[in-house]
Amino acid sequence: MDVRPGGFWRLVMRGPDGTEYPNKSVFLEVVNPERIVFSHGGGKKGAPGAQFESTWAFEAQGKQTKLTLRMVFVSAEAREIVIKTYNAIEGGNQTLDRLGEQLAKMPIILERTFDAPMDTVWKAITEVEQIKQWWDIPAIEFFKAEVGFETQFSIHHNGKNFLHLWKVTEVVPGRKISYDWKYKNYPGNSDVTFELFPEGNKTKLKLTHKGLETFEPWNNPELARNNFLMGWTGLMVNIAQFVEKPKETHVEDFIISRTFDAPRELVWKAFTDPEHMKNWWGPKGFTVRAAKMDFRPGGSYHYCMRSPDGHDMWGKFVYREIVAPERIVFLNSFSDENGGLTRHPMSPTWPLGMLSNFTFDEKEGKTTLTIRWSPYNANEVESKTFDEGREGMIGGWTGTFDQLEKYLAEAQA
């Protein structure tokens, strides 16, 4: 097959009865990834030939792709021959069904070259403390690059608990690691492989995830191939940001605190109950219009704030440590409607993540809330932006504290 204008594809199809159907298609137009146009000729020996021009159009529709096949004939008679002699409509539907089955079986293969040595990339994908820094799975406690090593961890998604079961099946130190990937109480077993290749001072990472069709995505839509593809695509970006990060520039943490005339139990609930939090969270004048909270280590709080002028701004917490009712540690980032990480909408050099440490201290019926913010995996430019933004942080948190103070007073009235 030579998919280019002027190129051709010659094939012979064999029917269930053994009859051969020689075909030849000549490509007229190729617009990647939108459209393919080709002329087609062929048919069964001794029968009228099939001649037509076909257009295959590919249209993205959210997470799915709509494929439209259009055939143009020189005459109505030629069209009838293809429909009646070759049963083209039923054949076309069967072809699309088989394409869908084949796509579901296709492994995910992603490649990316990182501006980092192989040893750095290898450690990033095999050492558990490094894995936690680019992959939001703080629930994973152990991982070893040893054949036979097994681990498990849970991730909550859309109200369901997915207990991940991993078993390392192959290790070539510094170059390759493979492991089985399956879920407790769900069918199927898949295989994930990371392979590293040197490219001068850089490293190419090839990721392959196969066997996804065994998860029966038609019954378990959360385990559909496209969801894994989006997840792995985002993680490749995270790995790049992690292994390519310049030497971090030291910058002092931002610290702010206020004492509220309210018991610690109530202040704690204001941060850990979404029904409480939506009534006060955000700078002065902002309102929370959408929120979903999974308050546990490894869980998240995904929310949307609306500014006084009507603009929406999404944010996300990923909880790392919870010591009730004393401390909450989480990564705080700007987000989008789907929960992906984004840059600050008004400051593109703001750190992508903020390590946030909230402590709650009670004395004589009052609660002192202390917030400690530090840039997470920030480069020199991001650290400088953070350091120069202290005045804005003071203003933002002061407005947020004002709203919390008002809400706590109303809650105790």
N, C-alpha and C positions, 0 to 999 in steps of 0.2 A: 504494500500500500504506500502510495506517494501522495500525501495529503497536501497539495499545493495547487494553485491554478495551473492547469495543463497536465498535472499528474493523474495517475489512474489507479484503479483497484480492480484486479481481475480475480474472480473466484468461481468455484464450482460448488453449488449446493446439491446435496443428495437427499431426496425425499425418503419417507419411511418405507416406500416400496422399492427403493434402490434406484429410482429414476434420477438422472443427473440434469441439473439446470445450470449451464454455463452463463456467467454474467460478466459484464464489464461496465464500470462507472468511470467517467472522466470528470474530474473536479473543475468547475468553472469559477467558483468564488469561495474563498475561505476567509472569514472574519472571526478571528479567535477572540473571545469564546462565544460569539453571538450567533453565527450563521455559517452553514455549509450548503453550497449549491452545486449539484452535479447532474450530468446527463447519464441516463442509464439505458442499457440495451442488453437483452438476453432472453432466455426462455427455454422451453423444453424442445429437444430435437424433434423435428417433424410436426411441431405445433406453431401457431402464429406467434411471432416474437412480441416482446414487451418493450415498448419504446416510450420514454417520458423524461421530463426534467423534474428533479426533486429538490426541495428546499427543506432543510432541517434547521429549525430556529430554536435557540436555547434562551429562556427567559428566567431570570432569578426572581423568585417569589418568597422573600424571607429566607428561611432555612432550606427551602426546596427549590427545585428547578422544573419549570414547565417546558416540555419538549413537544414541539408541533411539527408534524410531517405533512408537507404539501406536495402533491404530484400534479404536474400539468401535462396534458396530452395534446397531440396534434389534431385529434378529432374525437368526437363522442364515441365513434366505433372503436378506436384504439383504447379508450377508457373502459368500455364494456368488455373487451377481450381480457384486459388485466383483471377486472373484477370477477368475471365469470370463469375464465379459463384457469386463472392462477389464484383465485380466491383472495385477492389482495387485501380486502378490509380485515378479514379474519387473520390473515397472515401478518398484517401490520400490528394488530393488537397483540398477537402472540410474540412478535418480535419485541414490542415494548415491555411485555411481561418478563421476558427472558432478560432484557436489559436491566430491569429493576432487580431481578434476582442476582444478576452478576455484580451490579453496583454494591449490593448489600454484602457480597462476599469479598469485595476488594479490600486489601489491607490499607491502612493509612500509612503513607510513607512521606516523611518530611525531612528536608535537609537544610542545614544552615551552617554557615562558616562564622566562627567567633574569633574576635581579635584577642585571643588568649591561648597560652600553651596547653598541650594535651593534659598535662598533669593537673592543671587548674580545673579544666572541664571535667576530668575524671573524678576528682574529689567532689565537685559540685553535684554529680549525679549518683554518688555512692556513699557519701558520708552523711549520716542522718541529720546532724546539726546544720550542715550546709543545705541539704534538701529542704529543710523547713524554711529556709530564708528565701527561696524562690518559688516554693510550692506551698499553697495555703493548706497544709495538712499537719497542723501542730499535734494532732492526735496520734501521729505515728511516733513511737518511742524508740524503736529499734530497727536497724537495717544494716546488713553486712553483705559485702560483695563476696559471698562464699556459696558455692553450689550446695543446694539442699537447705539453705537458710530460709526460714518461713517467718512471716510477720503478718499482723492484721491490724486494722484500724477502721473506725466508723466515720462516715460522712453523712450528715443529714441534708436532704435535698427535697424540696417540695413536700415536706411533711413525712417523708419516708427515710428510714435508716438503711444505708447501704454499707454492710460490713465487708470491707475489702480483704481478700485473702491473696497474699503474694507468696510465691516460692521461687527462689533463684534456681535457674536450670543450667546456665552456662556463664562462665567468667573467663575472659582473657584479660588479665590484669593490665590496666591502663588503656585498653582498646575496645573491649566489648563486654556487655552484660545483658543477659536475657532473664526474664522471669515470667512465670504464669501469673495471670491476673484474672480472678473470678470473684463472685459475690456469694455470700452465704444465703441460702434459700432462694437463689435465682439460678436458672439453667445456664449452662455454657461455661467455657473456659477459653481465654484468649492468651496471646503471647506478645509481650513487649520486649523490644530489643533496642538498645542504644549502642551504636558503633561510632568510634572515633577514628579520624584519618588526619595525618599531619598535612598541612599546607603551608610550608615555610614556617613562620613564627605563629601561624594561626592554626585553628583546629576546625575541621568539618565534622559536624554531628549528624548522623543519619538515624532517624527514629522510625521504627516499623512497629505497627500494632495490627496484628492479624487475628482472625477468628472471631471478629465482632458479631458476625451473623449468628453465632451459637448462643448469643444472649437472647435470641428471639425478640428482636426489637418491635415486631408487630404486636406482641403482647406486653412488652416493657418499653414504652416509648422513651423513657429517660435514658435507656441504654442504646439508643439509635446511633448509627455510625456518625451522623453529622454532629451530634453533641460531643462525641469524642474528638472529632476533627477540630471543632472550635476550641475545645479545651486544650488540646495539644498545641494548637497554633499559638494560643495565648501563653502557654508555658514556655514555648521556644523563645518568645520575646522576653519572658521573665528570666530565663537562663542567660540570655545575652546581656541583660541589664546587670545581672549578678556577677558574671565572670569577667565582663569587660569594664566594670566600674573602676575608675581611677582610684588611687590611694585616697582614702577619705580624709577630708580636712576637718580637724577638730573644731567644734563650735560649741559654745556653752548652751546647755539646755535652757529652754524657756520655762519659767516657773511662775505660776500665779495661784493665789488662794483667796478664799473668803470664808468667813464664819457665818453660818446661817442659824437663825433662831428656830431650829427644828431638830427633833431627835434623829439620830443616825439611821434608824430603821426607815423613816419616811424619806430621807434624802437618798438612801440606797435604792428604794423602790422607784424613785423618780428617774433613776438611771437604768434600771433593770426591768421595768415593766413598760412595754410600748404604749399602753393606754395612758400612763403617766407622762412618759417622755414626749409624746406628740404635742402635749399642751404647753411646753416651754422651750424645747430644744432649738438652738440656733441663735444667731445674732438678733438684736432688737429689731422688731418689725417683720421678721421672717416667720413663716408658718410651715409646719410639717403637714404635707398633704397625702403622703403615702409612706408606709413603713412596714417592715417585716423583720422580726427579731427572733434569733435562735441563740438564747443566752446560755452559752457553755463554751469551754475551751474548744476551739476549732469551729465554733458557730459564728454567725455574723449578724450585723444589724445593717440592713439596706434601706435607705430612706430617700425621700425627695423633699427638699425645702423650696418654698416659693418666696421670692423676694418681694418687697413692697411694690415694685413696679411690674410684678407679674411674671418674672422669669423663674424657671425651674432649675434647680441645682441638685444633682444626685450625689450621695455620699455613701461610704461603706466602712463599717468596723469589722475587723476579723479578730475575735477574742483569743488571746493567748494564755492569760492567767486570770483566775477568778478566786478570790479569797473573801467570801461573804462574812460580814459586811464591811470589810476593811479595804480591799484593793481590787482594782480592775486594770489589767494591762491588755492593750489591743493595738493593732495597726489601723491607722485612720487614713483613708484615701478619698479622693474624689472618684466618682463612679459615673456609670451611665445607667440607663433604664434596665439593661440586662444584667447588671452586676459586674461589668468589666471595669478595670481600672483606667482612669483618665487623668489628664493633666488639669491643673488648676485653670478654670475657664478664663481667668483674667491675669494669670501669671504663669506662663508656660515653663519658666525655669524654677518654679516652686517644687520642692521634693515630691516625688511620686507617692511616698509613704511617710507617715509620721508615727513614731513609736510613742504611744500615749500611756502614761501611768497616772491613774486617778486614785488618791488615797482619801479615806473617810475617817476622821478622828472625832470622837465625841467627848465632851466635857461639860458637866453641869447642864445637861439637856440641850446643848447646842452642838452643832457639827461643823467642823472645819474641813472644807474640801480643798485639796491641793492637787493641782494639775501640773504634770511635768511632761513637756513635749521635746522630742529630739528628732532630727531628720534621720530617716532610715535608708541606709545604703546610698547616701547622697554624694554627688561629686562636688568638686570645688565650686562650680557655678551655683548649684542648688544650695549648698551650704551658705554661700554668700547671700543668696536671695533670702534664705531663712533668717540669717543674722540681721539683715537690713529690714526685715519685716516685723520687728518686735513691737513697734508702735501700733501697727495694724492688729497684731495678735492681742495686744492689751485692750484695744478698743473692741474687738470682736468678742473676746471672752468677758469683758465687763458687761456688754450688752446681754450676753447669754446668762451671766450670773444674775443680772437684774430681772430677767424673765423668770429664772428659777426661784429667786427670792419671792417674787410676787405670787408665783404658783404655790409655793410651800405655805405662804401666809393664808391663801385662799383655802388650801386643803385642810388647814387646821382651824378655820373659822367656825 
